[in-house]
Amino acid sequence: MTETRSPAEAGPVLLAVQRVFKRASQVEPEEFPAAMTAFFLFFFVLGGYFAVRPVRETVGTILGRDRVADLYLVTWIASIAIVPAYGALCARFRRSVFLPWIYGFVALALAVVGTVLWRQENSIGVGQFFYVMISVLNLFVVSVFWSFLLELFSPAQSKRLFPAIAAGGTAGALIGPALTASLVGIIGNTGILYFGAGMFVMAIVCQRLLLRMWTQGRAGQAVQVADQPMGGNLFAGFTLILKSPYLLGIALFVILLASANTILYFEQLSLVSITFTDTAARTRVFSLLDTTVQTLTIISQLIITGRVARKWGVIPLVTLAPLLMILGFLSLATFYTFGVLAVVMVTRRATEYAFVRPGREMLFGGLDAETKYKAKSTIDVPVYRGGDALSAQVDAALQSGGMTPQTVAVLGAGLCAVWAVNGLLIGKHREALERTQLEPAPAH
């Protein structure tokens, strides 16, 4: 067994990071190596994605609103197709084998697309392929990350550690677009895609270290884990959801979340295209919005989210964002300008990343491995993208029918009210489930 150095032996940098973790999550000494490795793994995953995200948004403005609306349907079909492929990986291979493969595939795909775009930068076909690919993979790699962490840490640990670990992803999501904003004028969009590929290569290194800790029982839990294939049906993700009212509630939550996001996204496409004519300027705007969002998110994750989760549980985490978005949509209906939209977009994304995302992951704590991997990835990818596709088609129909953007915003406020009620109900279900799991077994 490889010896793990204590934080005190590792130098002043890790000691400083440990102090931050201690304040944010009350991390125990035996949990620190695994928590820090997970922090850096998420840093590279989201750093790589958010570095290339502004390129995707710029491609979206080139393709136009109508093409992007159609691509939402294509993205949903692609996300459904990925379910049996991922189910086959889970059924036939150990986690220590297929998890690094996933990040390796993303790195290779980004490098290939970067090379093709270098030769055909204005190709509509290449742009459409890239838009669909990155829209599927971004949800998938994040879902896979949290599925593994739900196995690595117990439900009690997740309330303490997940917000601080999520801050690692936020740090990557902050640095990624900041580097894109400063480098895109020098290396172009193709160079940004190569940079994103390099970030996913670093994620593979972190993933392998974390897998070793998991199999050797070095994540603050007393038991070692047998790293074995799960077996089971390739389509179990769908059947598990359909059999469980609780999972159906989470699926509805994700559909409502995706629908609210999609409505705002199409308004962003319209207002940014009108306000900024130069594509490089659009990329810089998207990068600056990302930087603002991630700054607010990491502050919240390190100072607020963990304390809220420990004191009040998951309910505030899954209800705050929809409540704020009711106000946001009503503000957009009253003042339909890019400035108001920017504030609403920043608020929506910051509260989603800081509160909703950790809360969503905590909803799966204590469930079996097949649910954590297969059902969770099904909800996170095809169900989410299905909500995207449906709301994109509805938005296009409303626009073509002559409905004004202000009226669409009012409808968005109503949608968020339903979303808030749904979050309250599944949050209460989760708390009841935790109480049941904590009850002692009856004596025999």
ChimeraX attribute file (.defattr): number of C-alpha atoms within 10 A of each C-alpha:
attribute: neighborCount
match mode: 1-to-1
recipient: residues
	/A:1	5
	/A:2	7
	/A:3	5
	/A:4	11
	/A:5	9
	/A:6	14
	/A:7	18
	/A:8	11
	/A:9	10
	/A:10	11
	/A:11	10
	/A:12	11
	/A:13	10
	/A:14	17
	/A:15	15
	/A:16	12
	/A:17	13
	/A:18	22
	/A:19	13
	/A:20	16
	/A:21	23
	/A:22	17
	/A:23	14
	/A:24	23
	/A:25	25
	/A:26	17
	/A:27	20
	/A:28	17
	/A:29	13
	/A:30	14
	/A:31	16
	/A:32	22
	/A:33	23
	/A:34	21
	/A:35	25
	/A:36	21
	/A:37	21
	/A:38	28
	/A:39	23
	/A:40	23
	/A:41	28
	/A:42	28
	/A:43	28
	/A:44	26
	/A:45	28
	/A:46	30
	/A:47	29
	/A:48	33
	/A:49	27
	/A:50	28
	/A:51	29
	/A:52	26
	/A:53	28
	/A:54	28
	/A:55	28
	/A:56	23
	/A:57	20
	/A:58	25
	/A:59	23
	/A:60	20
	/A:61	20
	/A:62	18
	/A:63	19
	/A:64	14
	/A:65	18
	/A:66	12
	/A:67	14
	/A:68	22
	/A:69	22
	/A:70	14
	/A:71	21
	/A:72	24
	/A:73	20
	/A:74	18
	/A:75	25
	/A:76	23
	/A:77	17
	/A:78	18
	/A:79	26
	/A:80	18
	/A:81	12
	/A:82	18
	/A:83	23
	/A:84	18
	/A:85	13
	/A:86	20
	/A:87	24
	/A:88	18
	/A:89	21
	/A:90	24
	/A:91	19
	/A:92	14
	/A:93	16
	/A:94	15
	/A:95	19
	/A:96	19
	/A:97	15
	/A:98	16
	/A:99	21
	/A:100	19
	/A:101	14
	/A:102	18
	/A:103	24
	/A:104	17
	/A:105	15
	/A:106	23
	/A:107	24
	/A:108	16
	/A:109	18
	/A:110	26
	/A:111	21
	/A:112	16
	/A:113	18
	/A:114	23
	/A:115	16
	/A:116	14
	/A:117	18
	/A:118	14
	/A:119	10
	/A:120	13
	/A:121	15
	/A:122	13
	/A:123	14
	/A:124	14
	/A:125	11
	/A:126	15
	/A:127	22
	/A:128	18
	/A:129	15
	/A:130	20
	/A:131	23
	/A:132	21
	/A:133	19
	/A:134	19
	/A:135	21
	/A:136	21
	/A:137	19
	/A:138	18
	/A:139	18
	/A:140	21
	/A:141	21
	/A:142	18
	/A:143	20
	/A:144	19
	/A:145	17
	/A:146	25
	/A:147	23
	/A:148	20
	/A:149	21
	/A:150	23
	/A:151	18
	/A:152	25
	/A:153	22
	/A:154	16
	/A:155	19
	/A:156	13
	/A:157	20
	/A:158	24
	/A:159	26
	/A:160	22
	/A:161	28
	/A:162	30
	/A:163	30
	/A:164	32
	/A:165	27
	/A:166	27
	/A:167	26
	/A:168	27
	/A:169	27
	/A:170	30
	/A:171	23
	/A:172	26
	/A:173	29
	/A:174	27
	/A:175	22
	/A:176	30
	/A:177	32
	/A:178	20
	/A:179	17
	/A:180	30
	/A:181	22
	/A:182	12
	/A:183	14
	/A:184	19
	/A:185	12
	/A:186	10
	/A:187	14
	/A:188	14
	/A:189	24
	/A:190	22
	/A:191	20
	/A:192	28
	/A:193	28
	/A:194	23
	/A:195	23
	/A:196	27
	/A:197	28
	/A:198	17
	/A:199	24
	/A:200	28
	/A:201	20
	/A:202	19
	/A:203	26
	/A:204	21
	/A:205	14
	/A:206	21
	/A:207	22
	/A:208	17
	/A:209	16
	/A:210	25
	/A:211	21
	/A:212	15
	/A:213	21
	/A:214	25
	/A:215	17
	/A:216	16
	/A:217	16
	/A:218	22
	/A:219	24
	/A:220	21
	/A:221	15
	/A:222	8
	/A:223	12
	/A:224	13
	/A:225	15
	/A:226	11
	/A:227	15
	/A:228	13
	/A:229	17
	/A:230	19
	/A:231	14
	/A:232	14
	/A:233	16
	/A:234	17
	/A:235	17
	/A:236	19
	/A:237	23
	/A:238	20
	/A:239	12
	/A:240	18
	/A:241	21
	/A:242	14
	/A:243	10
	/A:244	11
	/A:245	12
	/A:246	16
	/A:247	20
	/A:248	16
	/A:249	18
	/A:250	24
	/A:251	22
	/A:252	20
	/A:253	24
	/A:254	25
	/A:255	23
	/A:256	25
	/A:257	22
	/A:258	20
	/A:259	27
	/A:260	27
	/A:261	19
	/A:262	23
	/A:263	22
	/A:264	20
	/A:265	15
	/A:266	19
	/A:267	21
	/A:268	18
	/A:269	18
	/A:270	14
	/A:271	16
	/A:272	19
	/A:273	18
	/A:274	10
	/A:275	11
	/A:276	13
	/A:277	11
	/A:278	10
	/A:279	16
	/A:280	18
	/A:281	14
	/A:282	20
	/A:283	25
	/A:284	21
	/A:285	18
	/A:286	23
	/A:287	27
	/A:288	18
	/A:289	19
	/A:290	25
	/A:291	24
	/A:292	18
	/A:293	24
	/A:294	27
	/A:295	16
	/A:296	19
	/A:297	29
	/A:298	25
	/A:299	15
	/A:300	20
	/A:301	27
	/A:302	22
	/A:303	17
	/A:304	16
	/A:305	29
	/A:306	27
	/A:307	19
	/A:308	18
	/A:309	22
	/A:310	14
	/A:311	9
	/A:312	10
	/A:313	19
	/A:314	28
	/A:315	23
	/A:316	18
	/A:317	26
	/A:318	29
	/A:319	24
	/A:320	18
	/A:321	25
	/A:322	27
	/A:323	17
	/A:324	18
	/A:325	26
	/A:326	22
	/A:327	15
	/A:328	24
	/A:329	29
	/A:330	19
	/A:331	19
	/A:332	26
	/A:333	21
	/A:334	14
	/A:335	13
	/A:336	17
	/A:337	13
	/A:338	17
	/A:339	12
	/A:340	17
	/A:341	22
	/A:342	19
	/A:343	15
	/A:344	20
	/A:345	20
	/A:346	20
	/A:347	19
	/A:348	21
	/A:349	21
	/A:350	23
	/A:351	24
	/A:352	21
	/A:353	24
	/A:354	28
	/A:355	29
	/A:356	25
	/A:357	17
	/A:358	27
	/A:359	27
	/A:360	23
	/A:361	20
	/A:362	23
	/A:363	23
	/A:364	22
	/A:365	23
	/A:366	18
	/A:367	13
	/A:368	11
	/A:369	16
	/A:370	20
	/A:371	19
	/A:372	24
	/A:373	25
	/A:374	30
	/A:375	25
	/A:376	27
	/A:377	28
	/A:378	29
	/A:379	24
	/A:380	22
	/A:381	28
	/A:382	25
	/A:383	22
	/A:384	25
	/A:385	29
	/A:386	24
	/A:387	25
	/A:388	27
	/A:389	25
	/A:390	18
	/A:391	22
	/A:392	25
	/A:393	16
	/A:394	15
	/A:395	21
	/A:396	17
	/A:397	12
	/A:398	15
	/A:399	13
	/A:400	10
	/A:401	9
	/A:402	8
	/A:403	13
	/A:404	12
	/A:405	18
	/A:406	17
	/A:407	16
	/A:408	19
	/A:409	24
	/A:410	19
	/A:411	17
	/A:412	23
	/A:413	25
	/A:414	15
	/A:415	19
	/A:416	25
	/A:417	18
	/A:418	14
	/A:419	26
	/A:420	22
	/A:421	16
	/A:422	20
	/A:423	30
	/A:424	18
	/A:425	17
	/A:426	24
	/A:427	25
	/A:428	14
	/A:429	15
	/A:430	20
	/A:431	15
	/A:432	11
	/A:433	15
	/A:434	16
	/A:435	9
	/A:436	11
	/A:437	11
	/A:438	8
	/A:439	8
	/A:440	7
	/A:441	8
	/A:442	5
	/A:443	4
	/A:444	3
